[in-house]
Amino acid sequence: MFHHTVRQFLARRDFLRLGLGSTLGAAGVLLQPASAPSSAPAGTMPGMSLPNGSGPAPDTVPAHSHGQSMLVGAVDHAANGFDPMRVLVDWDYGEVSTLPSGQRLREYEIFAGDKEIEIAPGIRFPAWTYNARVPGPTVRCTEGDRIRIHFYNGSSHPHTLHFHGIHPADMDGVPGAGPGEIQPGQEFIYEFDAYPFGCHLYHCHAAPLKRHIHKGLYGAFIVDPAQGRPPAREFMMMMNAFDTNFDNKNEIYAVNTVGHEFARRPIPIKVGERVRLYLINIIEFDLINSLHLHAEFFDYYDHGTTLEPTHHTVDTIIQCQAQRGLVEFSYRWPGQYMFHAHQSEFAELGWMGFFRALSDADWANGLAEAVVDAEWDHRGLTGSTVDPISKEVVR
């Protein structure tokens, strides 16, 4: 009764500072005021290039956030079994073969399971996962491929796989159609052709739907157009959130699961190169989510189902749950540039990060500081199944 009364008068960020009602780990404290002062000139943000060409403002990124609050500490990615920075470029192309008809076949293995994960420093969440991670694997293919998913339910609850796309009813992964819910210990093969091209997703559709999605059963489904897209550095960003005390309100917001991960580790990009985000909103309990990009504008392709932008020259986009799209931009000057949800509470509770635009000369050091390697760099540049120059399927 006391906790219920307190919640009526406290904002979620204050509730987390007090540590009431959440699954706090040994860290105990979630938020602390930003303490390091910026030495940047007035009117600039740390890490942004100055307009007179004098170079980037001094960096104080770890201490800088909206609302003067920041999740503190570090998450053990090795213990989690996945790293949000590597999830950005972790494409799963399946096992590729050719059917007697000549159609390309891609086979994937996805299993559901129960796993506790760390979603912020010291904050553990009892997740339901695909392939022991949140989000699940990024399934990537070419339009027209035959997709064959070998699904095994190793969880303690019934689950399904529901893909957003075009397919027969018995492959829709919903209760009452085809196999319906796959019971614990059982398996099923989902098979369909990949249409249309675009940025899509998959998720569990077992009841109650909001709990199965919120607990972590979702992933990206990227279908490349047969003719490919222009060359770009590509990242998959899943906007998600977590209700840590199961009161149907989120306490932690993130991209790729870990709050403020990309504030602590800005994402390296190169000055002048095209960046393409596969942006998906999967949060439960909040009606909309958003992305705002600082110091630049972008083109947006709603659902990614067109080769021409649906929105030209914008710096903010909103998405309802399961809405998704492509975001394309480039930065002109070196520096660190913020991106975040333009709901301030979301940003303060974890959904905020930085891109770090680097020159060629600084690139190797930038990768090392982000704790990524040449393979991460290569996967970001060669994610598409279709070579952008030859137009041939190469993966």
ZILIN-V794021 format. One line per field, one symbol per residue. phi: phi as a letter, one per 40 degrees, with the letter a starting at -180 (. if undefined). psi: psi as a letter, one per 20 degrees, with the letter a starting at -180 (. if undefined). burial: b if it has 24 or more other C-alpha atoms within 12 Angstrom, else e. A space follows every 50 residues. Layout:
BEGIN
phi = ???
psi = ???
burial = ???
END
This chain:
BEGIN
phi = .cccccccbbccccccccgcgbcccccgbcbaccbccccccdgbbdgccc ccgchccdcbddcbacgfbacbgbccccccgabdccddbccbcgccabcd cgccbbbbbbbcabacbcbadgbbbccbbbfgabccdccbabdgccbbbc bbccccbcaabbccibacccbcgbdgbfcgcccdgbaabcaaccaccibb abacbcccdccccdchcaacbbbccdcgbddacbbbbbcbabccbfbgbc bbbabfgbcfdcccbdccbbdgccbbbcbbbbcbgbcbbabbbcgabbcb bcggcbcbccbbfbbabbbccgcaibbbaabcbcibbcbaccbdcdccch caabcbcbcdccccccccccfbbccddccccbcccbccccgccbb
psi = gghggghhipqhhhghhikpjrmpbhhgpgqqqphoqpjqqqirqpiqqq hjjjaqqqplghjprqjkqppqaqqnhghhjqphhhhhjmpoiappapqh iiqppppqppqqrpppqoirojoqpnqpqpkkroraqopqaqpiqppooo ppnjrjqqrroopobprqhijikqpipcibpoqpirrqopprqoqrqaoa rqrqjqqpghhhghijnrrqopoqqhirrqqrpqqpooorrpnijljkpq hpqrpkhopkgihhnqpprqpiqppppnpppjqqiphrrrpppqjrrrqp npijjqiqqhppmrjpqqprpiqrrppprqqhqqrppqqrpkohggghji mqaqpopqrhhjgghhgghilrahgggghhikhqippigijqoi.
burial = eeeeeeeeeeebbbbbbebbbbbbeeeebbbbeeeeeeeeeeebbbbbbb eeeebbbbbbbbbbbbeebbbbbbbebeebebbbbbbbbbbbbbebeeee eeebbbbbbbbbbbbbbbbbbbbbbbbbbbbbbbbbbbbbbbbbbbbbbb bbbbbebbbbbbbbbbeeebbbbbbeeebbbbeeeebbbbbbbbbbbbbb bbbbbbeebbbbbbbbbbbbbbbbbbebbbebbbbbbbbbbbbbbeeebb bbbbbbbbbbbbbbbbbbbbbebbbbbbbbbbbbbbebbbbbbbbbbbbb bbbbbebeeebeeebbbbbbbbbbbbbbbbbbbbbbbbbbbbbbbbbbbb bbbbbbbbbeeebeebbeebbbeeebbebbbbbbbbbeeeeebeb
END
